[in-house]
Amino acid sequence: MRNAPLALSLDLIARAHAVPVPDDAAALQVMTDEELKPALDAIIAQRAGGGDLWVFAYGSLMWRPEFDFAESRIGTVRGFHRRFCLLQRRFRGTPERPGFVLALDRG
């Protein structure tokens, strides 16, 4: 007998991960919006010419961006490709056995 496919939902995720995965003390700490704001403001202020800021997105950032945007366009970054080259010690692996996730790599 074949099981019915599961529809991914916040409820299903909450049931699968009833206890939050602890942070990796060796990893970079996630910054709050308030902590990020001064650095982002400085980067935007240093941009030559001002004007619009374009962000190249791929993967989950395309379908679930964490910021408001006015426009989206299809683009290509030449000289890079997707590759399983980014070590993930949380969710896709452990500190002892990290897993690789897709990232952009040169070449």
N, C-alpha and C positions, 0 to 999 in steps of 0.2 A: 504494500500500500504506500502510495506516495504522499508525503506531507505537503500541505498547502504552503506556498511561499510566504515568508514573513514580510510584512510591509514595515520598512524602517520608520520609526517614530520616536519622539522624545520619551514616551512611556516605555517602549521596548529598550531603549538605551538605558534608562533609569533602572529597569529590572535587571539588565545584564551587568550593570556597574553600580550596584546598590551602595557600595563603599567607594568613594572617589579614589582614583589612583594617586598615591602620594607623589609629591614633587621629588625630582632627583636633585639632591643637594649639590651635585657636581655640575649640574646644567645651569645655563644662563637663567636667571630669574625673570619671570614675566613681569613687565612693568605695567603700572596702572596708566590710564589715560593722562592723569595729572602729572605723572613722572615723565611721560613721553612728550608732552606738549612743549616744554622749552627746547628740546632737541629738534623737534619737527619745525617749530617756528624759526629756529636758527638756520636750518637747511633751506627752508623756503625763502628766507630773507637773503641768503647768499646766492640764489639763482640769478644768473645773468639775464637781464631783460624782463624779468617778471613774467607776466602772462599766465597762460594756462599751465597746469601741471599734469602731465600724462604719466600713467602708471601701466607698466607691462604686467599683465596677469596671466597665469596659467593654472591649471589644476583647480582646487577648491576655491581659490580667490575669484575665479570667473563666475561661479554660480552662487557663491555666498560671500560677497565682499563685506568687509567690516567697516566700510565707510560709504558715504554718499558720493555719487558720481553723476555727472551731467550727460555723459555720452560714452558709448563703447564702440570700438572699431576692431576689425580683424587685423592682426599684424603678424609679422615674422621677425625673429631675431636671428640674423645670420651668424654662423660661426659657433652656435650652441646647439645642443640636443638634449633630450630628456634621457636621464640615466639613473639607475638605482645606485646612487653614490653618496647619499646623505644618511649618516648613522642615526638611528632613532632608538633611544634607550627606554622610551616610555610609550606605551600603547602598541608599538610594533616590535618591541624587543625588551630586553632587560639590561641592567648595567653589565651583567656577566655575559650576555649574549645579545648584543644590539642587532637590530634588524635594519636593513637598508630600505629607504623610501626614495621615490622619484624626486629628482631635482634637476636644475639646468646645469650642464657641464660643458666646458669648452670642447670644440672639435666637431 
